Amino acid sequence: MNILIAEVDNNTISDLKAILTNMGHDVVGVVSTGRDAIDMTRKLNPDLIFINIKLNGPISGVEAVNEIYKFKNIPIIFITVFTKNCLTKSLQLPEDAVTLSIPITKDHLEYSISMALSE
C-alpha cells in the first residue's frame, strides 16, 4: 500500500516510516504542511494518508483533509497526542474519524489501519 505522511515531528516520522516499511507498505511521500499534503495527494495518489492535526503553515491537518475529500475519497488516519473524544468535540472531527495517538506502537498502528480501511 502506498502511504503519504503529513507530520511535523521527525521522531514520529521516523517511527511511522520504520513500522510501515517493516509491515510491507511503501511511504511514497512525507510533508509537513497542509498545502503540501493536498498537493502531494493529487500528485502521488496514495492509498492511505497519515496526517497530524497540527501541521506547519496556515492550513491545519483537519482543513487539509476537508480539501482532499473534495477530490479524493481516501482513508485518513489523524495523528495526535490527544484522545479522540477531545478531538471530535474541539476540532469537529467526524465521529468515525480514525486517530492514532503518539507515541506510536505497531499494535496501535495496525489497528488504526484496519479501522481506516474498513470504512
C-alpha atoms as one frame of an Amber mdcrd trajectory, in Angstrom:
protein
   0.000   0.000   0.000   1.285   3.484  -0.870   1.172   5.852   2.088   1.598
   9.615   2.442   2.681  11.002   5.813   1.877  14.609   6.754   3.694  15.213
  10.036   5.989  17.800  11.627   7.826  15.761  14.265  10.912  13.952  12.978
  10.710  11.237  15.645   7.114  10.457  14.733   8.026  10.397  11.038  10.918
   8.003  11.708   8.746   5.721  13.850   5.946   5.654  11.268   8.286   5.026
   8.344  10.102   2.207  10.158   6.947   0.400  11.272   5.114   0.864   7.968
   8.112  -0.323   5.941   8.503  -3.371   8.181   4.815  -4.112   7.580   5.461
  -4.103   3.816   3.991  -0.694   2.967   5.633   1.991   0.828   5.909   5.524
   2.202   5.653   7.496  -1.039   5.965  10.942   0.490   6.464  12.933   3.676
   5.243  16.523   4.013   4.898  18.992   6.879   2.282  21.488   5.678  -1.398
  21.241   4.883  -0.868  22.717   1.422   1.802  20.116   0.639  -0.482  17.338
   1.904  -3.164  18.459  -0.544  -0.731  18.868  -3.446   1.073  15.572  -2.830
  -2.217  13.686  -2.566  -3.090  14.920  -6.051   0.373  14.095  -7.386   1.089
  10.748  -5.688  -2.438   9.298  -5.402  -1.662   7.406  -2.154  -3.854   4.595
  -0.817  -3.775   5.952   2.754  -2.773   9.193   4.474  -1.444   9.683   7.988
  -1.904  13.353   8.880  -1.207  15.315  12.022  -3.986  17.560  13.245  -1.470
  20.410  13.576   0.796  20.984  10.596   3.145  23.820   9.686   1.667  26.708
   7.742  -1.784  28.262   7.669  -3.709  25.077   6.752  -4.281  22.592   9.593
  -4.421  18.848   9.104  -8.205  18.918   9.512  -8.562  21.662   6.890  -6.252
  19.784   4.524  -8.357  16.639   4.869 -11.526  18.606   4.114  -9.876  19.849
   0.894  -8.593  16.371  -0.007 -12.081  14.900   0.417 -13.347  17.333  -2.234
 -11.352  15.489  -4.917 -10.479  12.076  -3.450 -12.226   9.640  -1.159  -9.256
   8.173   0.685  -8.742   6.573   4.090  -7.233   9.064   6.544  -5.657   8.461
   9.934  -5.223  11.531  12.139  -2.038  11.582  14.231  -2.420  13.284  17.592
  -1.305  13.428  21.196  -4.909  13.939  22.317  -7.674  11.437  22.867 -10.272
  11.052  20.159 -13.061  12.256  22.453 -11.318  15.636  22.858 -10.710  15.902
  19.128 -14.214  15.077  17.995 -15.648  17.863  20.115 -12.990  20.580  19.814
 -11.963  20.160  16.170 -15.243  18.864  14.787 -13.740  15.653  13.519 -16.305
  13.216  12.198 -17.494  10.633  14.703 -15.990   7.908  12.525 -12.566   9.576
  12.211  -9.668   7.207  12.852  -6.969   8.538  15.164  -3.515   7.296  16.087
  -2.053   8.545  19.352   1.597   9.386  19.887   3.752   7.554  20.909   3.088
   5.116  18.071   3.192   1.382  18.601   2.939  -1.315  15.955  -0.245  -2.726
  17.517  -1.985   0.661  17.532  -0.785   1.348  14.001  -2.113  -1.967  12.692
  -5.441  -1.375  14.445  -5.743   2.164  13.023  -5.029   0.936   9.501  -7.627
  -1.829   9.777 -10.211   0.676  11.068  -9.447   3.209   8.317  -9.659   0.609
   5.567 -12.895  -0.903   6.862 -14.864   2.327   6.374
